[in-house]
Amino acid sequence: METAVKEAFLGSFKIEDAHLSYINLSNGKTELETKGLSLRIDDLWLHNLPGDTLSHVLDLDEIEISMKSHSMDLPGNLYRIDIGPFEASYNDQDLKLDSLRLIPAYSKERFGQVVGKQTDRFAVSVDHLNISGIEFDSLLNKKIIIDNILLEGPYADIYRDKRIPRDMTHFPKLFQTSVAGIPMALFVKSINVSNGYVNYQEMAEGATQAGAVIFDKMDVLLTGVCNYADSIKNGQAIRVDAQAQLMGKSPVQLYFKLPIGNKKEYFTFHGNVSSFPATNINSMIEPLAFIGATSGTVNSVNYYAVACCDTAIGRIEFKYQDLKVEVLKKNKDSEKASAENKFLSFLAKTVMHKNNPHEGKPVRIARMSFVRNPNKGFFNYVWKTIQDGLIKSMTPGKKHLASDMSWPDFKARWEKNLWKDRQALNAKNSKKKGNK
């Protein structure tokens, strides 16, 4: 189909220090405001190539745009976005922004109630955003091509109230599947996050305060973000390399390999956490699992996993010593609840392994496995898989342990070994179905 506009030319166009605003006359609220807007366009020529009526070519000397600030309510009226000084240049192929804020319209307590279902509330800011190597001409042909995106000092405070019912008709896609489904062709060579901070909080049913998982001083590198059809056929994968401080205190490393467009949505992840006092993570586990560490040291955590659209498996080496836990009382005052917690605390103190390894014995290596909840997202899937391995490492018995090879031998070919584990699990599950 031929394009409607065959050719357009603009010699010069300039706007300097403009102030734009949109005011809702029904309530007098300013819903959009731009201050200090400047725009310059020189010698713009939009045309078709000879013999090609399906695509446009853009020739120009320069387009420059800048603004001092921009603020607007987002559709749905749940958030407002504030942007600080901004500038972009066609010739320089870059976009620079100082200060970006996503501001929720309601408090943590009110947000989920207004939405009417369980959802994440985001309060986000970025000190500096720099996008370089932008091929602006490709946008005319519905392609986004970028060399690098740099986010400096991003801050994210995320809150979910789990006391509000979930939307059971919502099925979030895994990250790599979302990239594959973007309606425009996309190629971003690299994305860098520098000195980031993430505080994820959940208010569980029966809890008096929200549990929090904090990653501080976070540096992340993403490469291979590309959804071109030919790249997907050749095994295109997003790779993520991240380092941070868990709960602001313990070094953690995370690695992901996320093949794009795979029908089974296969991906792998692995990582490690350095030594820290077990009580450091109480603010994370107490309000969510109603279990708290009273003493002990986590020496290290190392894990490897492979996953697909519905199940994840892996192996974990969780080393700790003198670990003691207690089951906490939920926000209930009944005698039955109190007795139940005392019994569970007794089991935790007497049955759970307090050391790994025990003196004179090898380290227990646990098998991780988790069936994905399709109503929950990517990071829930990853965390629940790791959590399964942590619990199994402390649990008595041998059925959930991996003793077929040493940890160094497993690590040397971990991906191949885990695919064998997956094949064995699939065969076991098929046998169970056949016996029913």
N, C-alpha and C positions, 0 to 999 in steps of 0.2 A: 504494500500500500504506500503510495507516494505521500511525502510530508506536505502539510498544508502551506507552510511558509517556505518558499524556494530560496529567497535571498533577502537580507536586511543589512543596512549599513548605518552606523552612527559615528559621526566625526568626533564630537566631544560632548561630554555631559559631566556636570559637577554640582555636588551639594556640599555645603560647609556648615558644620556646627548646628545641625537641625535638632529640633526637639519634637518628638512625636508622642502622643498619648491617646489612649482609648478609654473613655469614661462611660460606664454603664449608667445611663440617666435614671434608671428605675431605682437605683440605690446610691448613686453618687460615687461608686467605687471606681478607682483607676485600675483597670484590669491589665493594661499594657502601657509601658512607658519606656521610651528610648531617649537618652540624652547624649548630646555631642556627636550626632551622626554625621560623618563625612564620607562622600563617595565621589570617585573620579574614574571616568571611562574615557579612553583615548582610542580612536580609530578602530572601532569594532565592526567586523564584517562576518556575517553568518551566511554560509552558502553550501551548496552541494558540490561534490566533485564531479567532473565531467563524466556523464554516463551513469552516475549513481544518484538516484532520487530517493533512496531509503534512509540515508544518514546525513547528518550535518557536519560541517567543518567550521571551527571558530578561529578566525584570525583577528588579532588585536595587538595594540602596542602595550596597553596596561589597563588593569582594573585594580583599584585600591579601595578598601572599605575599612573604616574604623568607627568606634563609638566609645564614649566614656562609660556608659552603663546601659543595661537593658534589664527590665523586670516585667514578668507577665505571669498570670494565672494559667496553669495548664488545664487542658480539657478534663472535665470531671470534678474540678474545683477541690481536689484533694491535696494539691501541691502548688507552690509558687517557685519560679526559678529566677534567681538574681545573677546577672553576669556583670563582671567588672570591666576594666579597659580591654578592648578587643581590636585586633587589626588583622587584615588578610591582604595578600598581594598575589595577583596572577603571575607576574614575572618571577617573583621569589618562590612561588609554589608552596606558600606556607600560611598557617593560621596560628595566631598567638592570642592567648586569653589569660588575663590575670584575675583570678577569683571567680569561682563558679559555685553557687549554692542551690541545693534543692531543699526547699523548706516545707515541711508538712503543715497542712492547714489546721490539724487537730492534735491534741496531746496523745501520748501513748495510750492512756486509758480510754480515750474517746474514739481513736482512729478506727479500730476494728468494729466498734459498735455502729459508727456512721456507714462504713462499707457494708455491714450486715453479714460478713462472713470472715473466717480466719484468713489473714493476709499479713504480709510483711509491711511495716512502716519504715520508710527510709528517710533519714536526715543526712544529707551528703554535702560535702564541700571539697573543692580542689583548689590548692594555692595557685598553681600554674598549669596550663594546658598548651602544648605546642604540637601542632600537626605539620609535618614537613614532607616535601616531595609529593604534593598533591597534583595529580594530573587533571586539572580542571576541565580540559577539553573532553575527557572521557565521560564526564557527567552527562553530556549531550546524548551519548549513546547508551545511557543507563549502566555505566560502569563506575565503580569507586576504586581508584588505584592510589595507594598511599605508601610512602616509604616508611615513615615512623610516626607513632603517636606516643608522646611523653606526658605522663601525668605526675606532677611533683606535689607531694604533701596531700594526697587524697585522704579524706576522713569519712568514714561511714558508720553511723549509729543505726542499727537495724533492730526492730522490735516486733515480736509476734506474740499475740495474746491467744494461747491455746485453750483458754476457757470458752472461747467463742467457737461455734460449730464450723467445721471445714466445709468447703464446697466440693462435694464428692463427684461433681461433673467436670472438675478442672483437672487436666492431665498435663502437667508441665513437661516440655521437651528437654532432653539432655542438651548440654551446651553445644556440642558439635553438630547435633541435628538442627538446632536453631540457626547456626551459621549456614548450613547447607540449604535451609529453607528461605533465606533472605531473597526477596524477589529481584534484586539487582545483582549483577556480577560484582564480586568483592575480592580485592587482593590488598591486604595490609602486610607488608614485609615483616614489621616488628612492632610490638607494643611494650613500652617500658613503664613500670610503676615504681616510683622512688619515694622511700620514707612514708609508706602508707600506714593507716590505722583502721582496723575494723573491730567493732564491738557488736557482736550478735547476741541478742537477749531473747529468751522465751519465758513467758509466764505460764507455768503448768497448772493444771487443775489441782487444787488443794495446797498450792504453794503460797507462802506469804510474801515472797519476793522473786524477781525474775532471775533465772540462771543466765550466766554470761560467759561467752567464749571471746577472748580478746587476742588479736594478732596486732603487734606493734612493730615499728621499725621495719616495715614490710617492703621488700624489693622483689619485683616480679618481671620476668621476661616471657612474652608470648611471641612465637614465630609460626609461620605457615598458615595464617588466617586467609584462606582462599577457597572460594566455592565454584571455581571454573569447572565445567563439566569434564574437560580433558584431564585436569589435575586430579579430580576425584577418581577418575578411572585408573589413574596411575598411583593411587594410594595416598593422596594428599592427607596430611595429619597436622593438627595443631599441637605444638609442644609448649608446655608451661614449666618454667623453672622458677621456684619461689623460695625465698628465705624470710624468716620473721622471728619475732620473740613471742612465744606462747605465753599468754597471761602477762605479757610485758617483762618476762623474766628468763624463760628458757629458750635457747635457740632451736628452731625447727626448720626443716627443709622439706619441700613438697615438689613432686615431679608428676606431670601428666603427659600422656600421649593419646591424642583424641583424633582418630581417623574420621574424616568428614564424608558423609554420604553412605557409610556402611549400613546395609539393611538391618543387620543385627545390632548395630550401634556399639560394636566392640570398642573398648578402650582399656588402657592400663594406667595404674598409678602406684607410686611408691614414695617412701619418705622416712624421715628419722627425727627423733626428739632427743635432746641432750638431758643430762641429769638435772633434777629439781626435787625439792621437798614435796611429798605427796599432798600436803595440806594446801599447796599453792593452787590446786585445781578445785578446791571445795566450792568456790563461788560458781563454778561451771556445773558440777555434778550434784550438789546438794539440792537446789530447787527443782532439778529436772528428774533425778532418779531417787531422791530422798535417801541418799547414801552419802556419808561424809568420811574422809580419812582423818583419823585422830593422830597418826604418826606414821613414820616410814619415809623411805627415799626411793624415788624412781631413778634408776641408774641410766637407762636408755630404752628407747622404743624404736624398732626397725620393722618395717612392714612392706610387703609387695602384694599387688592384687591385679587380677584381670576381671573385667566386667562386660556385660552386654545390656540389652534393653531391660532385662528382668532379673538377672541374678549376678552376684559378684562372689568370687572366691579368692583366697590368698593365704599367706602364711605370715606370722608375726613373731618376733623375738622381743618379749617384754621382760626386761630385767629390773627387779626391785628387791628391797630388803626391809625387814621389820615392818611390813605394811599392816596396819590395823584400821578397820573401818567399823562404823556403826550405822544402823538403819535409823533414820530420823523420823520423827512423828509428823504426819501430815497435819494440815490445818483442821483437825477434828478433835473433839473433846470426849469421845465415847471411851468407855473402859475397854471395849472390844478392840478398838484401834490401838490403844496403849499396850494391851497384852500382845497383840499381833506384832507390833514393832519390837517388843522385848524379845519375843521368840526368834524373829528374823535376825536381830542383833546377836543373839546367842549363836545362831548358825554361822553368821559371818565371822565371829570371833573364834569358833572352834573347828570349823570345817574348811574354810578358805585357806589356800596356800599363802603363807605370810612372807615367803621368800622365793625368788626365782633367779638363780638356781638355789636349791638346798645345798648345804655344805657337803662336799664330796660327790655331788651328783651333777649330771649335765643340765644345761638350760632346757626348760620345757618350751618347745616350739608349737604354737597353737595354729590350727587351721581356721581361717576366717571364712565365713559364708553369710550371705544375706540376700533375701528375696526383696526386691525393690517394691516400695509402696508407690504405685503409679500416680497417686495424688500429691506426691511430694517431689521436690526438685533434686538437682544434681548433687549439691553439697550435702544434703540429708542422706542421700544414697551412699556417698563416700564415707561420711562420718559413721553411719550405722554399721558399715562393714568393718571399720577399724574397731569400733566399740565391741562388736561381737568377738573379735580376737582378744581384746583386753580382758573381757569377762572370762573367756575360755581359758586364758593363761592362769587365772586364779582359781579356777574351778577344779575340784577333785575328779579323778578318773583319767582314762587314757584314750577313750574313743575319739576325742576331739583334738588329740595331739598328733603331730607329724614326726614320726621317728624313722622314716625310710632312708633318710640321708642327713648328713651334718648340715649345719647352717651355712658354712662356707661353700660346701658343694652345691647347695640349693641356690645361693646368691650368684654363683658363677654362671648359671644358666637359668635364672629365675623365671623368665618369661616362658621358655620352653617347658620347664617343669610344671608351671601352673596350667598350661594348656593340657598337659597330661592329666593333672588333677581334675580339670573341667571335664575331660572326656570320661574319666572314671566316674565322676558324679553323674553325668548324663546317662551313662550305662546303668548305674545303680537306680536312678529315678525311673528309667524305662522298665527295669525289671520289676520295680514296685508296682507300676501301673499295670504290667502284665499279669501280676498275681492277684489283682483285685477282681 
